[in-house]
Amino acid sequence: MKKLHLSESEKNIVEHILQKHIPQRVVWAFGSRVHGNVKPYSDLDLAILGDVPLNLAEHADLADDFSESDLPFKVDLVDWNQIDDGFQQIIRENHLILQEKTKAKNDHNQPQ
């Protein structure tokens, strides 16, 4: 069984940042923190899924918040729309769902 190799406090930080910036996106964790070949400072690989690519501001805000957080490791963000089919297949085969898509009542990404 796959397991996300994060402490409860680390997982809470990650989930908070994702909900703050991209609650409408599905996020998958993949890489060493999923398949178990993890060291304490191994990075966390996240695939951000969605119908359209992340815009530059969303990506920058996410990266900044992760960088400034108390996480003792780097978080690598991968935009699903920007990677090739081969890399997508590798991720599909070995991932865990970290965040499901949520529908906020006042979603700031909805057209006005």
Backbone as a printed PyTorch tensor [residue, N CA C, xyz], in Angstrom:
tensor([[[  0.8370,  -1.1910,   0.0000],
         [  0.0000,   0.0000,   0.0000],
         [  0.8790,   1.2530,   0.0000]],

        [[  0.5190,   2.1980,  -0.8310],
         [  1.2730,   3.4450,  -0.9070],
         [  0.9760,   4.3110,   0.3070]],

        [[  2.0000,   5.0320,   0.7320],
         [  1.8710,   5.9070,   1.8860],
         [  2.6400,   7.1850,   1.5980]],

        [[  2.0960,   8.3090,   2.0160],
         [  2.7940,   9.5770,   1.8730],
         [  3.7120,   9.7460,   3.0750]],

        [[  4.9900,   9.8210,   2.8240],
         [  5.9930,   9.9030,   3.8820],
         [  6.2060,  11.3560,   4.3010]],

        [[  5.2500,  11.8440,   5.1050],
         [  5.2990,  13.1740,   5.7130],
         [  4.7970,  13.0410,   7.1410]],

        [[  5.3140,  13.8860,   8.0190],
         [  4.7500,  13.9280,   9.3690],
         [  3.3790,  14.5990,   9.2850]],

        [[  2.6040,  14.4590,  10.3220],
         [  1.2760,  15.0850,  10.3460],
         [  1.3920,  16.6040,  10.2120]],

        [[  2.3660,  17.2110,  10.9000],
         [  2.5180,  18.6700,  10.8170],
         [  2.9710,  19.1060,   9.4200]],

        [[  3.8440,  18.3230,   8.7880],
         [  4.2670,  18.6470,   7.4210],
         [  3.0890,  18.5520,   6.4560]],

        [[  2.2950,  17.5100,   6.6110],
         [  1.1250,  17.3370,   5.7420],
         [  0.1470,  18.4920,   5.9310]],

        [[ -0.0500,  18.9310,   7.1680],
         [ -0.9450,  20.0570,   7.4430],
         [ -0.4650,  21.3340,   6.7670]],

        [[  0.8340,  21.5870,   6.8000],
         [  1.3980,  22.7720,   6.1440],
         [  1.1450,  22.7100,   4.6440]],

        [[  1.4370,  21.5630,   4.0410],
         [  1.2500,  21.3910,   2.5960],
         [ -0.2180,  21.5960,   2.2280]],

        [[ -1.1110,  20.9540,   2.9540],
         [ -2.5410,  21.0720,   2.6520],
         [ -3.0320,  22.5080,   2.8020]],

        [[ -2.5550,  23.2030,   3.8230],
         [ -2.9570,  24.6000,   4.0370],
         [ -2.5310,  25.4800,   2.8590]],

        [[ -1.3060,  25.3250,   2.4080],
         [ -0.8080,  26.1350,   1.2890],
         [ -1.5890,  25.8280,   0.0120]],

        [[ -1.8470,  24.5580,  -0.2440],
         [ -2.6090,  24.1940,  -1.4410],
         [ -4.0210,  24.7650,  -1.3880]],

        [[ -4.6820,  24.6590,  -0.2410],
         [ -6.0420,  25.1930,  -0.1110],
         [ -6.0710,  26.7170,  -0.2350]],

        [[ -5.0320,  27.3560,   0.2470],
         [ -4.9530,  28.8190,   0.1760],
         [ -4.8700,  29.2970,  -1.2720]],

        [[ -4.0990,  28.6070,  -2.0850],
         [ -3.8150,  29.0950,  -3.4390],
         [ -4.6060,  28.4040,  -4.5470]],

        [[ -4.7960,  27.0940,  -4.4420],
         [ -5.4200,  26.3660,  -5.5600],
         [ -6.4300,  25.3270,  -5.0570]],

        [[ -7.4530,  25.7610,  -4.3200],
         [ -8.4290,  24.7920,  -3.8100],
         [ -9.2180,  24.1030,  -4.9210]],

        [[ -9.2660,  24.7020,  -6.0900],
         [-10.0370,  24.1620,  -7.2110],
         [ -9.2510,  23.1510,  -8.0290]],

        [[ -8.0280,  22.8400,  -7.6300],
         [ -7.1750,  21.9160,  -8.3810],
         [ -7.0030,  20.5930,  -7.6500]],

        [[ -6.8840,  19.5320,  -8.4300],
         [ -6.4840,  18.2300,  -7.9010],
         [ -4.9640,  18.2350,  -7.8210]],

        [[ -4.4220,  17.7130,  -6.7270],
         [ -2.9680,  17.6610,  -6.5520],
         [ -2.5720,  16.2380,  -6.1870]],

        [[ -1.6160,  15.7160,  -6.9370],
         [ -1.0710,  14.3870,  -6.6810],
         [  0.3520,  14.5130,  -6.1620]],

        [[  0.6910,  13.7170,  -5.1640],
         [  2.0740,  13.5720,  -4.7140],
         [  2.6630,  12.3690,  -5.4430]],

        [[  3.9340,  12.4690,  -5.8140],
         [  4.6140,  11.3650,  -6.4780],
         [  6.0890,  11.4150,  -6.1050]],

        [[  6.8500,  10.4560,  -6.5790],
         [  8.2860,  10.4440,  -6.3040],
         [  8.6290,   9.7180,  -5.0140]],

        [[  9.7900,  10.0420,  -4.4690],
         [ 10.3330,   9.2850,  -3.3400],
         [  9.4520,   9.3190,  -2.0980]],

        [[  8.7380,  10.3940,  -1.8640],
         [  7.8850,  10.4710,  -0.6700],
         [  6.6210,   9.6260,  -0.8040]],

        [[  6.3940,   9.0630,  -2.0000],
         [  5.2800,   8.1320,  -2.1910],
         [  5.7940,   6.7040,  -2.2710]],

        [[  6.8640,   6.4770,  -3.0400],
         [  7.3010,   5.0870,  -3.2150],
         [  8.2320,   4.5980,  -2.1220]],

        [[  8.5740,   5.4500,  -1.1590],
         [  9.2330,   4.9800,   0.0440],
         [ 10.7390,   5.0870,   0.1010]],

        [[ 11.3820,   5.4570,  -0.9790],
         [ 12.8340,   5.6230,  -0.9810],
         [ 13.1500,   7.0430,  -0.5190]],

        [[ 12.7790,   7.3370,   0.7240],
         [ 12.8040,   8.7100,   1.2200],
         [ 13.8440,   8.8890,   2.3090]],

        [[ 14.4650,  10.0460,   2.2920],
         [ 15.3800,  10.4810,   3.3430],
         [ 14.7250,  11.6990,   4.0080]],

        [[ 15.1640,  12.1010,   5.1990],
         [ 14.4930,  13.2130,   5.8970],
         [ 14.3680,  14.4940,   5.0640]],

        [[ 15.3520,  14.7710,   4.2180],
         [ 15.3110,  16.0190,   3.4520],
         [ 14.9920,  15.7940,   1.9820]],

        [[ 14.4430,  14.6240,   1.6540],
         [ 14.0090,  14.3710,   0.2770],
         [ 12.9240,  15.3740,  -0.0900]],

        [[ 12.9600,  15.8450,  -1.3360],
         [ 11.9470,  16.8100,  -1.7510],
         [ 10.5810,  16.1490,  -1.8770]],

        [[  9.5590,  16.9830,  -1.9310],
         [  8.1870,  16.5290,  -2.1410],
         [  7.7950,  16.9530,  -3.5440]],

        [[  7.4360,  15.9790,  -4.3760],
         [  7.0350,  16.2490,  -5.7520],
         [  5.5180,  16.2940,  -5.8310]],

        [[  4.9910,  17.4020,  -6.3550],
         [  3.5500,  17.5680,  -6.4820],
         [  3.1780,  17.8540,  -7.9260]],

        [[  2.2170,  17.1050,  -8.4420],
         [  1.6590,  17.3620,  -9.7710],
         [  0.3490,  18.1140,  -9.5830]],

        [[  0.2510,  19.2770, -10.2330],
         [ -0.9380,  20.1130, -10.1550],
         [ -1.7710,  19.8590, -11.4060]],

        [[ -2.9610,  19.2980, -11.2300],
         [ -3.8230,  18.9710, -12.3590],
         [ -4.8840,  20.0490, -12.5430]],

        [[ -5.3750,  20.1580, -13.7620],
         [ -6.4330,  21.1170, -14.0590],
         [ -6.6740,  21.1900, -15.5430]],

        [[ -7.7500,  21.8480, -15.9130],
         [ -8.1040,  21.9750, -17.3250],
         [ -7.1600,  22.9000, -18.0840]],

        [[ -6.5830,  23.8530, -17.3750],
         [ -5.6580,  24.8090, -17.9890],
         [ -4.3980,  24.8790, -17.1340]],

        [[ -3.2910,  25.3040, -17.7250],
         [ -2.0580,  25.4320, -16.9450],
         [ -2.2050,  26.4610, -15.8200]],

        [[ -1.3970,  26.2940, -14.7880],
         [ -1.3080,  27.3230, -13.7510],
         [ -0.8050,  28.5990, -14.3980]],

        [[ -1.3320,  29.7410, -13.9730],
         [ -0.7510,  30.9750, -14.4900],
         [  0.5130,  31.2860, -13.6910]],

        [[  1.2960,  32.1880, -14.2010],
         [  2.5940,  32.4960, -13.5950],
         [  2.4510,  32.9570, -12.1460]],

        [[  1.4450,  33.7780, -11.8670],
         [  1.2490,  34.2800, -10.5040],
         [  0.9040,  33.1470,  -9.5390]],

        [[  0.0280,  32.2270,  -9.9540],
         [ -0.3310,  31.0880,  -9.1000],
         [  0.9010,  30.2470,  -8.7800]],

        [[  1.6700,  29.9550,  -9.8130],
         [  2.8750,  29.1350,  -9.6180],
         [  3.8570,  29.8410,  -8.6900]],

        [[  4.0780,  31.1300,  -8.9190],
         [  5.0240,  31.8910,  -8.0960],
         [  4.5550,  31.9800,  -6.6480]],

        [[  3.2600,  32.2340,  -6.4400],
         [  2.7340,  32.3270,  -5.0740],
         [  2.8670,  31.0020,  -4.3280]],

        [[  2.5600,  29.9080,  -5.0090],
         [  2.7210,  28.5840,  -4.4020],
         [  4.1780,  28.3290,  -4.0340]],

        [[  5.0600,  28.5530,  -4.9970],
         [  6.4870,  28.3100,  -4.7710],
         [  7.0080,  29.1630,  -3.6200]],

        [[  6.5900,  30.4280,  -3.5640],
         [  7.0320,  31.3200,  -2.4870],
         [  6.5500,  30.8290,  -1.1270]],

        [[  5.2730,  30.4600,  -1.0400],
         [  4.7510,  29.9940,   0.2490],
         [  5.4310,  28.7070,   0.7060]],

        [[  5.6800,  27.7930,  -0.2170],
         [  6.3860,  26.5720,   0.1680],
         [  7.8120,  26.8920,   0.6080]],

        [[  8.4680,  27.7770,  -0.1070],
         [  9.8430,  28.1480,   0.2200],
         [  9.9360,  28.8220,   1.5930]],

        [[  8.9450,  29.6340,   1.9210],
         [  8.9510,  30.3780,   3.1850],
         [  8.3290,  29.6030,   4.3460]],

        [[  7.8250,  28.4110,   4.0780],
         [  7.1820,  27.6120,   5.1270],
         [  8.2260,  26.9790,   6.0490]],

        [[  7.7330,  26.2980,   7.0670],
         [  8.6050,  25.5920,   8.0100],
         [  8.9570,  24.1870,   7.5450]],

        [[  8.6170,  23.8490,   6.3080],
         [  8.9660,  22.5190,   5.7990],
         [ 10.4820,  22.3900,   5.6820]],

        [[ 11.0500,  21.2810,   6.1590],
         [ 12.5070,  21.1090,   6.1220],
         [ 13.0130,  20.5340,   4.8000]],

        [[ 12.2010,  20.6120,   3.7610],
         [ 12.5740,  20.0710,   2.4530],
         [ 11.9750,  20.9550,   1.3660]],

        [[ 12.4760,  20.7790,   0.1600],
         [ 12.0040,  21.5300,  -1.0040],
         [ 10.7400,  20.8760,  -1.5530]],

        [[  9.8370,  21.6900,  -2.0730],
         [  8.6360,  21.1930,  -2.7430],
         [  8.7640,  21.5320,  -4.2210]],

        [[  8.7530,  20.4990,  -5.0620],
         [  8.8200,  20.6820,  -6.5120],
         [  7.4150,  20.6160,  -7.0830]],

        [[  7.0410,  21.6550,  -7.8180],
         [  5.7110,  21.7420,  -8.4160],
         [  5.7920,  21.4220,  -9.8980]],

        [[  4.9330,  20.5060, -10.3420],
         [  4.8760,  20.1150, -11.7450],
         [  3.4680,  20.4090, -12.2490]],

        [[  3.3720,  21.2260, -13.2840],
         [  2.0820,  21.5330, -13.8950],
         [  1.7530,  20.4410, -14.9060]],

        [[  0.7040,  19.6880, -14.6400],
         [  0.3070,  18.5520, -15.4740],
         [  0.1990,  18.9480, -16.9460]],

        [[ -0.2740,  20.1480, -17.2080],
         [ -0.4730,  20.6170, -18.5790],
         [  0.8330,  20.9550, -19.2920]],

        [[  1.9290,  20.9750, -18.5580],
         [  3.2080,  21.3720, -19.1370],
         [  4.1940,  20.2160, -19.2790]],

        [[  3.7700,  19.0050, -18.9500],
         [  4.6870,  17.8660, -19.0470],
         [  4.2320,  16.9140, -20.1500]],

        [[  5.1770,  16.1320, -20.6590],
         [  4.8500,  15.2430, -21.7780],
         [  4.1150,  13.9850, -21.3080]],

        [[  3.5500,  13.2700, -22.2810],
         [  2.7490,  12.0780, -21.9860],
         [  3.5330,  11.0110, -21.2290]],

        [[  4.8170,  10.8670, -21.5390],
         [  5.6380,   9.8650, -20.8630],
         [  5.7720,  10.1420, -19.3750]],

        [[  6.0190,  11.4030, -19.0300],
         [  6.1420,  11.7840, -17.6250],
         [  4.7850,  11.6510, -16.9290]],

        [[  3.7070,  12.0260, -17.6260],
         [  2.3730,  11.8590, -17.0520],
         [  2.1040,  10.3910, -16.7200]],

        [[  2.5090,   9.4940, -17.6030],
         [  2.2770,   8.0660, -17.3720],
         [  3.0470,   7.5650, -16.1530]],

        [[  4.2850,   8.0110, -16.0020],
         [  5.0920,   7.6300, -14.8330],
         [  4.3960,   8.0740, -13.5480]],

        [[  3.8860,   9.2990, -13.5430],
         [  3.1990,   9.8230, -12.3580],
         [  1.9020,   9.0570, -12.1070]],

        [[  1.1380,   8.7870, -13.1670],
         [ -0.1280,   8.0430, -13.0260],
         [  0.0880,   6.6940, -12.3350]],

        [[  1.2080,   6.0530, -12.6400],
         [  1.4710,   4.7110, -12.1200],
         [  1.8750,   4.6930, -10.6510]],

        [[  2.3170,   5.8150, -10.1120],
         [  2.8160,   5.8150,  -8.7370],
         [  2.5630,   7.1700,  -8.0830]],

        [[  1.3150,   7.4190,  -7.7160],
         [  0.9720,   8.6820,  -7.0690],
         [ -0.0340,   8.4470,  -5.9460]],

        [[ -0.1760,   9.4470,  -5.1200],
         [ -1.2290,   9.4960,  -4.1090],
         [ -1.9700,  10.8140,  -4.2810]],

        [[ -3.2710,  10.7820,  -4.1150],
         [ -4.0510,  12.0130,  -4.2030],
         [ -3.8720,  12.7820,  -2.8990]],

        [[ -3.3210,  13.9710,  -3.0090],
         [ -3.0970,  14.8120,  -1.8410],
         [ -4.2610,  15.7810,  -1.6420]],

        [[ -4.8340,  16.2390,  -2.7540],
         [ -5.9660,  17.1650,  -2.6720],
         [ -6.9510,  16.8680,  -3.7920]],

        [[ -8.2130,  16.7710,  -3.4140],
         [ -9.2980,  16.6490,  -4.3860],
         [ -9.7420,  18.0520,  -4.7780]],

        [[-10.3880,  18.1540,  -5.9070],
         [-10.9290,  19.4330,  -6.3520],
         [-12.0710,  19.8290,  -5.4270]],

        [[-12.0600,  21.0790,  -4.9650],
         [-13.1550,  21.5870,  -4.1450],
         [-13.8600,  22.6990,  -4.8990]],

        [[-15.1240,  22.8350,  -4.6300],
         [-15.9010,  23.8960,  -5.2730],
         [-16.2750,  24.9110,  -4.2080]],

        [[-15.5630,  26.0090,  -4.2100],
         [-15.8450,  27.0690,  -3.2490],
         [-17.0270,  27.9020,  -3.7390]],

        [[-17.8150,  28.3910,  -2.8030],
         [-18.9620,  29.2250,  -3.1740],
         [-18.5080,  30.5070,  -3.8590]],

        [[-17.4260,  31.0780,  -3.3790],
         [-16.9150,  32.3240,  -3.9440],
         [-15.5580,  32.0840,  -4.5810]],

        [[-15.5010,  31.1750,  -5.5210],
         [-14.2450,  30.8240,  -6.1810],
         [-13.7470,  32.0130,  -6.9890]],

        [[-12.5870,  32.5450,  -6.6140],
         [-12.0500,  33.7290,  -7.2940],
         [-11.6120,  33.4400,  -8.7220]],

        [[-11.5840,  32.1890,  -9.1200],
         [-11.1870,  31.8550, -10.4840],
         [-12.3820,  31.7370, -11.4290]],

        [[-13.5830,  31.8980, -10.8980],
         [-14.7640,  31.8380, -11.7430],
         [-14.9700,  33.1910, -12.4190]],

        [[-15.4480,  33.1830, -13.6640],
         [-15.7110,  34.4520, -14.3540],
         [-16.7540,  35.2660, -13.6010]],

        [[-16.6050,  36.5500, -13.6250],
         [-17.5460,  37.4620, -12.9530],
         [-18.7160,  37.7740, -13.8540]]])
